């Protein structure tokens, strides 16, 4: 049983006779040439569409279906498919059809409604239905629309989800391995650094100058490797979400600043960078602060590395400390070019690296500032960027133990 797409009464009027149709399958005897052309064009489009196109009654009886629909559901012919008592037989779950009809009656149009459907031989396919309500000149209600086979798309989506899940698990294993390895390596490196310090100080007796030079060089390398291990531990903990703060009383200069400057001493010397040690002007020498040793070193390591990297050859790096009662206020400044205003919003975002032109080849994942912001927030503080007329200043606060999370 076939039919031309029904038309409204207004479209059914010809230039002469009224041209009323005797039933849905018959075209008026005296048809307007424009209407005839439109019907021919619609039929060609209907039959040649690569996706299933259909027209059905409100009760679900198929009135018309194109060859793509016959092929999709595995019927031998269009006539065979039109013999279906109802399109409901093509749905895997009747509840899906009921939901579709409910949405269609409420909205008059449904787009990309995904359902499971069943072919003639019982095979399940994933389909996406787009359909609308249409009424003929007599007020009869019909549904017309398209059905697209998305089985392959669904299959590949599932494959990609499985791959992503495997990658997620793999990444978690890698992060845990990196954290364990960094933690395990850090212990022996700390012991080596302590022993080398004793040797360099002559605790175990006098040594030749050449031996002392070798030990001092080895000390620099051990300290730098220790810094790398702590940096990896910090970044892995940040990504993993397992960053835990354990506060202790520290001397900011002796326990944090001096070791970091020792790590970076070679780069500072090679770049001809001047260190403006404003902390040296503080009376009594010691600067007590309650914080996590590893994480506070990670903060200053990243800020000093950025100052060396972006400050440029011959720049000045300065740092300071103030006790504001309920928090500590610290900063690291470099006299290099300020960060362009359009990039400042990305400074503390994950992987938000700032490149200076197309030739910028600086490596790294862009986790540095994102990581230290998390560490600082764990210490009950905050960090922000201040552009200066002749440089950049990263200012941060650390809450005292009774004002921030531990």
C-alpha positions in Angstrom: 0.0 0.0 0.0 1.5 3.3 -1.0 0.5 6.9 -0.8 1.7 10.4 -1.7 2.4 12.7 1.2 -1.0 14.1 2.2 -1.6 17.8 1.8 -3.7 20.4 3.7 -6.9 21.6 2.2 -5.4 24.9 1.3 -2.7 23.2 -0.7 -5.3 20.9 -2.3 -7.1 23.8 -4.1 -6.4 24.0 -7.9 -6.8 26.9 -10.2 -10.1 25.5 -11.5 -11.9 22.6 -9.8 -11.6 22.0 -6.1 -9.6 18.9 -6.8 -10.7 17.0 -3.6 -9.1 13.6 -3.1 -11.3 10.6 -2.7 -8.9 8.9 -0.2 -5.3 9.3 1.1 -3.8 7.3 -1.8 -5.3 9.2 -4.7 -4.2 12.5 -6.2 -6.9 14.9 -7.4 -7.9 14.4 -11.0 -7.2 18.1 -11.8 -3.9 18.9 -10.1 -2.1 22.1 -10.1 1.2 21.7 -12.0 3.2 23.2 -9.1 1.6 20.8 -6.7 2.3 17.9 -9.0 6.0 18.9 -9.2 6.2 19.2 -5.5 4.7 15.8 -5.0 7.2 14.3 -7.5 10.1 16.0 -5.8 8.9 14.9 -2.4 8.6 11.3 -3.6 12.0 11.3 -5.1 13.5 12.7 -1.8 11.5 10.2 0.2 12.6 7.2 -1.8 16.2 8.2 -2.2 16.9 9.2 1.4 19.7 7.1 2.9 17.9 7.0 6.3 14.5 5.4 6.9 11.6 7.7 6.3 8.1 6.8 7.2 4.5 7.9 7.7 2.2 6.1 10.2 -1.2 6.5 11.7 -1.6 7.6 15.3 -2.4 3.9 16.1 1.0 2.8 14.7 0.0 1.4 11.3 2.6 2.1 8.6 1.2 4.1 5.7 4.4 4.6 3.8 8.1 3.7 4.2 11.1 4.2 1.9 13.5 1.6 0.7 16.1 2.5 3.3 13.6 1.6 6.0 12.8 -1.8 4.4 16.5 -2.6 4.2 17.2 -1.4 7.7 14.7 -3.8 9.3 15.5 -6.7 6.9 12.1 -7.0 5.1 12.0 -8.5 1.7 9.8 -5.7 0.3 8.0 -2.5 1.1 4.7 -4.4 0.8 5.8 -6.9 3.4 6.8 -4.2 5.9 3.5 -2.3 5.4 1.7 -5.4 6.5 3.0 -5.0 10.1 0.0 -4.6 12.5 1.9 -1.8 14.2 5.3 -0.2 14.3 5.3 -1.1 18.0 6.6 -4.5 16.9 9.8 -2.8 15.9 10.6 -1.6 19.4 12.7 -3.7 21.8 11.0 -2.2 24.8 7.4 -1.0 24.6 8.1 1.6 27.3 10.5 3.4 24.9 7.7 3.8 22.4 5.3 5.1 25.1 7.8 7.7 26.2 8.3 8.7 22.6 4.6 9.1 21.9 4.1 11.0 25.2 6.9 13.5 24.2 5.5 13.8 20.7 2.0 14.5 21.9 3.3 17.1 24.4 5.7 18.9 22.1 4.5 18.0 18.5 8.1 17.2 17.5 10.9 14.9 18.9 14.5 15.0 17.7 17.2 12.3 18.0 15.3 10.0 20.4 17.6 7.0 21.0 15.9 3.6 21.3 16.6 -0.1 20.8 14.7 -1.6 17.9 14.3 -5.1 16.5 14.8 -6.2 12.9 12.7 -8.9 11.1 15.1 -11.6 12.1 15.3 -10.5 15.8 18.5 -8.6 15.7 18.8 -5.6 18.0 19.8 -2.2 16.5 20.3 1.2 18.1 18.2 3.8 16.3 17.7 7.5 16.6 14.2 8.7 15.8 13.2 12.2 14.7 9.4 12.5 14.2 6.6 15.1 14.2 2.8 15.2 14.2 1.0 16.0 10.9 -2.7 16.5 10.3 -4.4 16.2 7.0 -7.3 18.4 5.7 -9.8 16.2 7.5 -8.0 16.5 10.8 -6.7 13.0 10.8 -3.4 12.7 12.8 -0.3 11.1 11.3 3.3 10.7 12.4 6.1 11.2 10.0 9.8 11.1 10.5 13.2 9.4 10.1 15.0 6.6 11.7 18.8 6.5 11.7 20.8 3.4 12.5 23.4 4.5 15.1 24.4 1.0 16.1 28.0 1.5 14.9 28.2 4.9 16.5 27.0 3.4 19.8 29.5 0.6 19.5 32.4 2.9 18.9 31.2 5.2 21.7 31.2 2.2 24.1 34.7 1.2 22.8 36.0 4.8 23.5 34.4 4.8 27.0 36.1 1.5 27.7 39.4 2.8 26.5 39.0 6.0 28.5 38.2 3.9 31.6 41.3 1.8 31.1 43.4 4.9 30.6 42.0 6.3 33.8 42.9 3.2 35.7 46.3 3.1 34.1 46.9 6.8 34.9 45.9 6.1 38.5 48.4 3.3 38.7 51.1 5.5 37.2 50.3 8.3 39.6 50.4 6.0 42.6 53.7 4.5 41.3 55.2 7.9 40.9 54.1 9.0 44.4 55.5 5.8 46.0 58.7 6.1 44.0 59.2 9.8 44.7 58.5 9.2 48.4 60.9 6.2 48.6 63.7 8.0 46.7 63.3 11.2 48.8 64.3 9.4 52.1 67.8 8.1 50.9 68.4 11.5 49.2 67.8 13.3 52.5 70.2 11.0 54.3 72.8 11.4 51.6 72.5 15.2 51.7 72.9 15.2 55.5 76.0 13.0 55.3 77.5 15.2 52.6 77.0 18.3 54.7 78.8 16.7 57.6 81.7 15.7 55.3 81.9 19.2 53.8 82.0 20.8 57.3 84.9 18.5 58.2 83.0 16.6 60.9 84.9 13.4 60.1 88.3 15.1 59.7 90.2 17.3 57.3 90.1 16.6 53.5 92.0 17.9 50.5 90.5 20.8 48.7 89.9 18.8 45.5 87.9 16.2 47.5 85.9 19.1 49.1 85.1 20.5 45.7 83.9 17.0 44.5 81.7 16.7 47.6 80.2 20.2 47.1 79.4 19.4 43.5 77.9 16.1 44.5 75.9 17.9 47.2 74.5 20.3 44.6 73.4 17.3 42.4 71.8 15.5 45.4 69.9 18.6 46.5 68.6 19.1 42.9 67.6 15.5 42.6 65.8 15.8 46.0 64.0 18.8 44.7 62.9 16.9 41.6 61.6 14.0 43.7 59.6 16.4 45.9 58.3 18.2 42.9 57.1 14.9 41.3 55.5 13.9 44.6 53.7 17.2 44.8 52.4 17.1 41.2 51.3 13.5 41.5 49.5 14.2 44.8 47.8 17.2 43.3 46.5 15.3 40.2 45.6 12.3 42.4 43.7 14.5 44.9 45.5 13.0 47.9 47.4 16.1 48.9 47.7 16.0 52.7 49.2 18.8 54.8 51.2 18.0 58.0 52.3 21.2 59.7 55.5 21.6 61.8 57.5 24.5 63.1 60.0 25.6 60.5 62.6 28.3 60.0 61.6 29.8 56.7 65.1 30.9 55.8 67.1 27.9 56.9 64.6 25.1 56.1 62.9 26.4 53.0 64.5 29.4 51.2 68.2 28.5 51.5 67.8 24.8 50.3 65.7 26.0 47.3 68.3 28.6 46.4 71.0 25.9 46.7 69.0 23.7 44.2 68.8 26.6 41.7 72.3 28.1 42.3 73.7 26.8 39.1 70.9 28.3 37.0 71.0 31.5 39.0 74.8 31.9 38.4 74.6 31.0 34.7 71.8 33.5 34.1 73.6 36.3 36.1 70.6 36.7 38.3 70.7 39.0 41.3 69.0 37.8 44.5 67.5 40.5 46.7 67.3 38.8 50.1 64.9 41.0 51.9 64.6 38.3 54.6 68.1 39.0 55.7 67.0 42.4 57.2 64.7 40.7 59.7 66.1 40.8 63.3 67.0 37.6 65.2 67.7 35.8 62.0 65.1 33.0 62.4 61.7 33.3 60.8 59.4 30.7 62.5 56.5 29.5 60.4 54.0 26.6 60.9 53.6 24.8 57.6 54.3 21.5 55.8 58.0 21.3 54.9 57.7 19.4 51.7 54.7 21.4 50.4 56.2 24.8 51.4 59.4 23.9 49.6 57.3 22.9 46.6 55.6 26.4 46.6 58.9 28.3 46.7 60.6 25.9 44.3 57.9 26.5 41.6 57.9 30.3 42.2 61.7 30.6 42.1 61.9 28.4 39.0 59.3 30.6 37.3 61.2 33.7 38.3 64.4 32.3 36.9 62.7 31.1 33.7 60.6 34.2 32.9 62.7 36.8 34.6 65.4 36.4 32.0 69.2 36.9 32.1 70.4 39.5 34.5 67.0 40.0 36.2 66.5 40.6 39.9 64.6 38.1 42.1 63.3 39.3 45.5 61.2 37.6 48.1 59.6 38.8 51.4 57.8 37.7 54.5 55.3 39.5 56.8 53.4 38.3 59.8 49.8 39.6 59.6 48.6 38.1 62.9 46.1 35.5 61.5 48.3 34.6 58.5 51.7 34.9 56.9 52.1 37.0 53.8 54.9 36.0 51.4 55.9 36.9 47.9 58.3 36.2 45.1 59.1 38.9 42.7 61.1 39.0 39.4 62.1 42.0 37.3 61.2 40.4 34.0 58.3 41.4 31.7 54.9 41.3 33.3 52.5 38.6 32.2 50.3 39.9 29.4 46.9 40.9 30.8 45.0 38.5 28.5 46.9 35.5 29.9 46.6 36.3 33.6 43.3 34.5 34.0 45.0 31.2 33.0 47.9 31.4 35.4 46.4 29.2 38.1 44.5 26.8 35.9 45.5 23.2 35.3 47.8 22.9 32.3 47.5 26.6 31.8 51.0 27.3 30.5 51.8 30.7 29.1 53.9 30.7 26.0 55.8 33.7 24.8 55.4 33.5 21.0 55.4 30.6 18.7 59.1 29.8 19.3 58.7 29.3 23.0 59.9 25.7 23.7 59.9 25.7 27.5 58.8 22.3 28.7 56.6 21.2 31.5 53.0 20.2 32.0 51.7 23.6 33.2 50.8 22.1 36.7 53.2 24.4 38.7 50.9 27.3 39.6 47.8 25.1 39.7 49.6 22.8 42.2 50.9 25.6 44.5 47.5 27.2 44.6 46.1 23.8 45.9 48.9 23.6 48.5 48.3 27.1 49.6 44.6 26.6 49.9 45.2 23.5 52.0 47.2 25.8 54.3 44.2 28.1 54.6 45.6 30.8 52.3 45.4 32.1 48.8 47.7 33.3 46.0 47.4 36.0 43.3 49.4 37.8 40.7 50.3 41.5 40.8 51.8 43.1 37.7 54.5 45.7 38.6 55.8 48.5 36.3 59.0 46.6 36.0 58.2 43.0 36.8 55.9 40.4 38.2 55.0 39.7 41.8 53.4 36.5 43.0 51.9 37.1 46.5 50.4 34.5 48.7 49.2 34.0 52.2 49.4 30.9 54.5 46.9 30.7 57.3 48.2 30.0 60.8 47.4 26.6 62.2 44.2 27.8 64.0 42.8 29.7 61.0 43.1 27.1 58.2 42.8 23.4 57.4 45.7 21.2 58.3 
